[in-house]
Amino acid sequence: MRKLLLILYLVSLSANAYSNALINSNWGRIAAEKGLDPFELYAVSLMESSKYSSNNTITPWPLAINAAGTAIFPRNRGDALNALARELEKGITSIDVGLMQINIKWNGYRVSDIKSLFDPEVNLRVGADILAEAIRSEPHDKTLGLGRYHAGYGNEPDRLARAYTYGRRISLIANRLRKYFGD
């Protein structure tokens, strides 16, 4: 919840930092190709990999890694590759990588080399595919569809609760972004 509040607060402060015409960015272009809302796609990347910077802005971080619940924000690609190798050597297989935090255990098959997930465009394309599939899985419930990106597809009460919570957060962030960017 604190992360959501921080994202919402910093988005409101840093709208000008983001005003690089979202629609003309990779997010906008890839969202259009996949039939997604660019604000929702960007909101997912913010929720998944946001990194706070010293100038009161947040940004999705293309080198972000999450292994066993520990977030790692390498400064460069070399450090990211080394961090990923260390986590794999520990035997951790469920590792989230990049802007959209693509889980290599469940979605690594979508790329020929998991290292390519550190390429922002590759990661964004894979994440957009996963998000589009998640939304299509719930044609009558967009919130649940958005939430399936993070919580998966089971219908256990706990999983559904996590999916709805995540979906509401993504909608809230996307609506805030829409307010500052215009729609």
Secondary structure, 3 states (H helix, E strand, C coil): CHHHHHHHHHHHHCHHHHCCCHHHCHHHHHHHHHCCCHHHHHHHHHHHHEEEECCCEEEECCCCEEECCEEECCCCHHHHHHHHHHHHHCCCCCEEECCCCEEHHHHHHHCCCHHHHHCHHHHHHHHHHHHHHHHHCCCCCHHHHHHHHHHCCCCCHHHHHHHHHHHHHHHHHHHHHHHHHCC
